[in-house]
Amino acid sequence: MLGGISIWQLLIVLGIIILIFGTKKLRNVGTDLGGAVKGFKKAINEEEKDADKKDADQPQAKVSHEEAGNTYDVQAEEKRAAEGRPTERNEERK
């Protein structure tokens, strides 16, 4: 069966373990192990829910329009030059 280990050999090993530790201690170990597995699964599920909730609460991107108002309008500059009026840049230099 399991690499040459028969059912009878497994039962003998199980009997020896029961004699050494006793049924009460083995029951406690099984209960503790089951509780640990259950707690681990619960923690994993809560972590995934928290991560999903955190992702849903936060915005995808942050946009900021806090730039200085220094812009330069090329088309207006060309239009003023064509009309022969002085440009704002030339007025600022005076």
N, C-alpha and C positions, 0 to 999 in steps of 0.2 A: 504494500500500500504506500506508505510514506517513506520511501527510501529504505525499505526493508524492515520497518517497524510495524508490527502487527497490532491488532486491537488488544490482544491479551497483554502485550508489553505496555501499552498505554494505560490500561486499567491498573496494572501493578504499580506503575509510577504514580498514578493518581491516588491509589490507596496509600502509598508511602507518604505522599504529600499531606493527605488528610490526617494520617497518624501523627506526623511531625507537628503540623500547625493547628489542627483541630478545625471542626466545621465552622465554629463561630468566627474564628479569625479569618478564615477563607471567605465567609459571607461578608464580613466587614471590608475586606480587601476588594471584593467584587463590587460592593455598593460604592465604595470610594472611587474606584476606577470608573464605574458608570456615571457617577456624579461629575467627575472631572471631564469626561467626554461630553456630557450634556452641557456643562458650563462653557466648555471650549466652543461648542457649536453655537450657543447663545451669544457669546462674545463676538464671534465672527459675523453673525447675522446683524447684531446691533451696530457693529463698526461699518458694515456695508450700508445700512440704513442711514447712519449719521453722515457718511461720506456723500450719499445721494442727496440728502437734505441740505448739506452744506453747499454742494454744487448748485442746487436749485436756488438757494438764497442769494448767491453772489452773482453780480452782473458779469456778462461775458467780456465786455471791454469797457475801458474808461476813456472817455473823450474829454479833452480839456481845450478850451479856447482862450487861454490866458496869454496871448502873444501881444507884443507892443503894437500900437496903431500905426507904425511906420510902413506905409505901403506906397507903391509907386505905380501910377497908372500910365502905361506906355501909350495907349491909344489917345488919352486926353492930351498928353505931351505932344504927340504928333499933330493932333488937331489944332492946338494952339500955335504950333510952329508954322503950320500951313496958313493960318489966318494972320500971322504976323504979330500975335500978342506975345508978351514975355511969359515965360514959363514960371511956375512956382519956384522951381529950383534957382532960377536966375534972380527972382525976387528975394529969396532968402539970403543970397550971397551979398546983396547990396547993403 
